[in-house]
Amino acid sequence: MFEQIKHNMETIAGVAVYPTLSLLIFFAFFVGLGIWVFSYKKEKIDELSQIPLNDDQTI
């Protein structure tokens, strides 16, 4: 089955662009996620970490 898929993919012109594009999107997403995580405010992280421990049931 893989041979059939491989043969069909080889006949498509410009198909070599897709793996490179996928890698760039994957890399950009995780770099962006890392930047977002490390730039998040410490106070907000502390506030969110205390939510499960709060006694009041307001959301």
Secondary structure, DSSP 4 states (H G I P E B T S, - for coil): -HHHHHHHHHTSTTTTHHHHHHHHHHHHHHHHHHHHHHHS-HHHHHHHHTGGG-S----
